[in-house]
Amino acid sequence: MNVQKFGTVAITRAILVAAGLLLSTPPALATENAQERRDARDTKQDSKQTARKEKVDCKAANQKNNAECRKDKRDTKQEGRKDSRDVRTGETPKP
């Protein structure tokens, strides 16, 4: 009877130690991932604002027709998406 009680206590301790180890590591990783996502989102949002401003400036200056201004805007946003992916993967630090 004592051996069975000792086994149950040992198993309970092992489970509690394992749970403690599992719960202690993910928050640090989650915080790092969240920061990367925020940085990537900020990069993408900045490129959207830049693209909007470029399109307005392009149309106001009558440099190109509307289709060419839209293409420039799309290209700018695509570059922003690429920069965002680079920030997320850690290839390029956030400016």
MIDOSE-1310 file (N, C-alpha, C; in nm, 2 decimals, decimal comma, always signed):
residues 95
mnvq	+0,08/-0,12/+0,00/+0,00/+0,00/+0,00/+0,09/+0,13/+0,00; +0,19/+0,13/+0,08/+0,28/+0,24/+0,08/+0,35/+0,26/-0,05; +0,39/+0,15/-0,12/+0,45/+0,16/-0,25/+0,36/+0,22/-0,35; +0,23/+0,19/-0,35/+0,14/+0,24/-0,44/+0,12/+0,39/-0,42
kfgt	+0,11/+0,43/-0,29/+0,09/+0,57/-0,26/+0,22/+0,65/-0,30; +0,34/+0,60/-0,28/+0,46/+0,66/-0,32/+0,46/+0,68/-0,47; +0,42/+0,58/-0,55/+0,42/+0,59/-0,69/+0,32/+0,70/-0,74; +0,21/+0,71/-0,68/+0,11/+0,81/-0,71/+0,17/+0,95/-0,69
vait	+0,24/+0,97/-0,57/+0,30/+1,10/-0,54/+0,41/+1,13/-0,64; +0,49/+1,03/-0,67/+0,60/+1,06/-0,77/+0,54/+1,10/-0,91; +0,44/+1,03/-0,95/+0,38/+1,06/-1,08/+0,32/+1,20/-1,07; +0,25/+1,24/-0,97/+0,19/+1,37/-0,95/+0,30/+1,48/-0,95
rail	+0,41/+1,46/-0,88/+0,52/+1,55/-0,89/+0,58/+1,57/-1,03; +0,59/+1,46/-1,10/+0,65/+1,46/-1,23/+0,56/+1,54/-1,32; +0,43/+1,52/-1,31/+0,33/+1,60/-1,39/+0,34/+1,75/-1,36; +0,35/+1,78/-1,23/+0,35/+1,92/-1,19/+0,48/+1,99/-1,24
vaag	+0,59/+1,92/-1,23/+0,72/+1,97/-1,28/+0,71/+1,99/-1,43; +0,66/+1,90/-1,50/+0,65/+1,91/-1,65/+0,56/+2,02/-1,69; +0,45/+2,04/-1,62/+0,35/+2,15/-1,65/+0,42/+2,28/-1,62; +0,49/+2,29/-1,51/+0,56/+2,41/-1,48/+0,66/+2,45/-1,58
llls	+0,74/+2,35/-1,64/+0,84/+2,38/-1,74/+0,77/+2,43/-1,87; +0,66/+2,36/-1,90/+0,59/+2,40/-2,02/+0,53/+2,54/-2,02; +0,48/+2,57/-1,90/+0,41/+2,70/-1,88/+0,51/+2,82/-1,87; +0,64/+2,79/-1,84/+0,73/+2,90/-1,82/+0,80/+2,94/-1,94
tppa	+0,81/+2,86/-2,05/+0,88/+2,91/-2,17/+0,79/+2,98/-2,28; +0,67/+2,94/-2,31/+0,60/+3,00/-2,42/+0,57/+3,15/-2,40; +0,55/+3,21/-2,29/+0,53/+3,35/-2,28/+0,64/+3,44/-2,34; +0,76/+3,40/-2,32/+0,88/+3,47/-2,38/+0,87/+3,46/-2,53
late	+0,85/+3,34/-2,58/+0,84/+3,32/-2,72/+0,72/+3,40/-2,78; +0,61/+3,39/-2,71/+0,49/+3,46/-2,76/+0,51/+3,61/-2,77; +0,58/+3,66/-2,67/+0,61/+3,81/-2,67/+0,70/+3,85/-2,78; +0,80/+3,77/-2,81/+0,89/+3,79/-2,92/+0,81/+3,79/-3,06
naqe	+0,73/+3,69/-3,07/+0,65/+3,67/-3,20/+0,55/+3,79/-3,21; +0,49/+3,83/-3,10/+0,40/+3,94/-3,11/+0,47/+4,07/-3,15; +0,59/+4,09/-3,10/+0,67/+4,21/-3,14/+0,70/+4,21/-3,29; +0,74/+4,09/-3,34/+0,77/+4,08/-3,48/+0,65/+4,11/-3,56
rrda	+0,53/+4,06/-3,52/+0,41/+4,08/-3,60/+0,37/+4,23/-3,60; +0,39/+4,30/-3,48/+0,36/+4,44/-3,47/+0,46/+4,52/-3,56; +0,58/+4,48/-3,56/+0,68/+4,55/-3,65/+0,65/+4,53/-3,79; +0,61/+4,41/-3,83/+0,58/+4,38/-3,97/+0,45/+4,46/-4,01
rdtk	+0,35/+4,46/-3,92/+0,23/+4,53/-3,95/+0,26/+4,68/-3,97; +0,34/+4,74/-3,88/+0,37/+4,88/-3,89/+0,44/+4,91/-4,02; +0,53/+4,82/-4,06/+0,60/+4,84/-4,19/+0,50/+4,84/-4,30; +0,41/+4,75/-4,30/+0,31/+4,74/-4,41/+0,21/+4,86/-4,41
qdsk	+0,17/+4,90/-4,29/+0,09/+5,02/-4,28/+0,16/+5,15/-4,33; +0,28/+5,16/-4,30/+0,36/+5,27/-4,35/+0,37/+5,28/-4,50; +0,39/+5,16/-4,56/+0,39/+5,15/-4,70/+0,26/+5,18/-4,77; +0,15/+5,15/-4,70/+0,02/+5,18/-4,75/+0,00/+5,33/-4,75
qtar	+0,04/+5,40/-4,65/+0,02/+5,54/-4,64/+0,11/+5,61/-4,75; +0,23/+5,56/-4,76/+0,32/+5,61/-4,87/+0,26/+5,60/-5,00; +0,20/+5,48/-5,03/+0,14/+5,45/-5,16/+0,02/+5,55/-5,19; -0,06/+5,57/-5,09/-0,17/+5,66/-5,10/-0,12/+5,80/-5,14
kekv	-0,02/+5,85/-5,06/+0,03/+5,98/-5,08/+0,09/+5,99/-5,22; +0,16/+5,89/-5,27/+0,22/+5,89/-5,40/+0,12/+5,90/-5,51; +0,01/+5,83/-5,49/-0,10/+5,83/-5,59/-0,16/+5,97/-5,60; -0,19/+6,02/-5,48/-0,25/+6,16/-5,48/-0,16/+6,26/-5,55
dcka	-0,03/+6,25/-5,51/+0,07/+6,34/-5,57/+0,08/+6,32/-5,72; +0,08/+6,20/-5,76/+0,09/+6,16/-5,91/-0,03/+6,22/-5,98; -0,15/+6,20/-5,93/-0,27/+6,26/-6,00/-0,27/+6,41/-6,00; -0,23/+6,47/-5,89/-0,23/+6,61/-5,88/-0,13/+6,68/-5,97
anqk	-0,02/+6,61/-5,99/+0,08/+6,67/-6,08/+0,06/+6,64/-6,23; -0,04/+6,56/-6,26/-0,07/+6,51/-6,39/+0,05/+6,46/-6,47; +0,13/+6,39/-6,39/+0,25/+6,33/-6,45/+0,21/+6,21/-6,54; +0,11/+6,14/-6,49/+0,08/+6,01/-6,56/-0,08/+6,00/-6,56
nnae	-0,13/+5,91/-6,64/-0,27/+5,89/-6,63/-0,31/+5,81/-6,51; -0,43/+5,79/-6,48/-0,48/+5,73/-6,36/-0,43/+5,58/-6,35; -0,43/+5,51/-6,46/-0,38/+5,37/-6,46/-0,24/+5,36/-6,42; -0,16/+5,45/-6,47/-0,01/+5,45/-6,43/+0,01/+5,48/-6,29
crkd	-0,08/+5,58/-6,24/-0,07/+5,61/-6,09/-0,11/+5,49/-6,01; -0,21/+5,42/-6,05/-0,26/+5,30/-5,98/-0,15/+5,19/-5,98; -0,08/+5,18/-6,09/+0,03/+5,08/-6,10/+0,14/+5,12/-6,00; +0,17/+5,24/-6,00/+0,28/+5,29/-5,90/+0,24/+5,26/-5,76
krdt	+0,11/+5,28/-5,73/+0,06/+5,25/-5,59/+0,07/+5,11/-5,56; +0,03/+5,02/-5,66/+0,04/+4,88/-5,64/+0,18/+4,83/-5,61; +0,27/+4,89/-5,69/+0,41/+4,85/-5,68/+0,47/+4,89/-5,54; +0,43/+5,01/-5,50/+0,47/+5,06/-5,37/+0,42/+4,97/-5,26
kqeg	+0,29/+4,93/-5,27/+0,23/+4,84/-5,16/+0,30/+4,70/-5,17; +0,33/+4,65/-5,29/+0,40/+4,52/-5,30/+0,53/+4,53/-5,23; +0,61/+4,64/-5,25/+0,74/+4,65/-5,19/+0,72/+4,65/-5,04; +0,62/+4,72/-4,99/+0,59/+4,72/-4,84/+0,56/+4,58/-4,79
rkds	+0,48/+4,50/-4,86/+0,46/+4,36/-4,82/+0,59/+4,28/-4,81; +0,68/+4,30/-4,91/+0,80/+4,23/-4,91/+0,89/+4,28/-4,79; +0,89/+4,40/-4,76/+0,96/+4,45/-4,65/+0,90/+4,40/-4,52; +0,77/+4,39/-4,51/+0,70/+4,34/-4,40/+0,74/+4,19/-4,37
rdvr	+0,75/+4,11/-4,48/+0,79/+3,97/-4,47/+0,93/+3,96/-4,42; +1,02/+4,05/-4,47/+1,16/+4,05/-4,43/+1,17/+4,09/-4,28; +1,09/+4,18/-4,23/+1,09/+4,21/-4,09/+1,04/+4,09/-4,01; +0,94/+4,03/-4,05/+0,88/+3,92/-3,98/+0,98/+3,80/-3,97
tget	+1,06/+3,77/-4,08/+1,15/+3,66/-4,08/+1,28/+3,70/-4,01; +1,30/+3,83/-3,99/+1,42/+3,88/-3,92/+1,54/+3,90/-4,02; +1,51/+3,90/-4,15/+1,61/+3,93/-4,25/+1,65/+4,08/-4,25; +1,56/+4,16/-4,23/+1,59/+4,31/-4,23/+1,53/+4,37/-4,10
pkp	+1,61/+4,44/-4,02/+1,56/+4,50/-3,90/+1,47/+4,61/-3,94; +1,37/+4,64/-3,85/+1,27/+4,74/-3,87/+1,35/+4,88/-3,87; +1,32/+4,96/-3,97/+1,39/+5,09/-3,97/+1,34/+5,19/-3,86
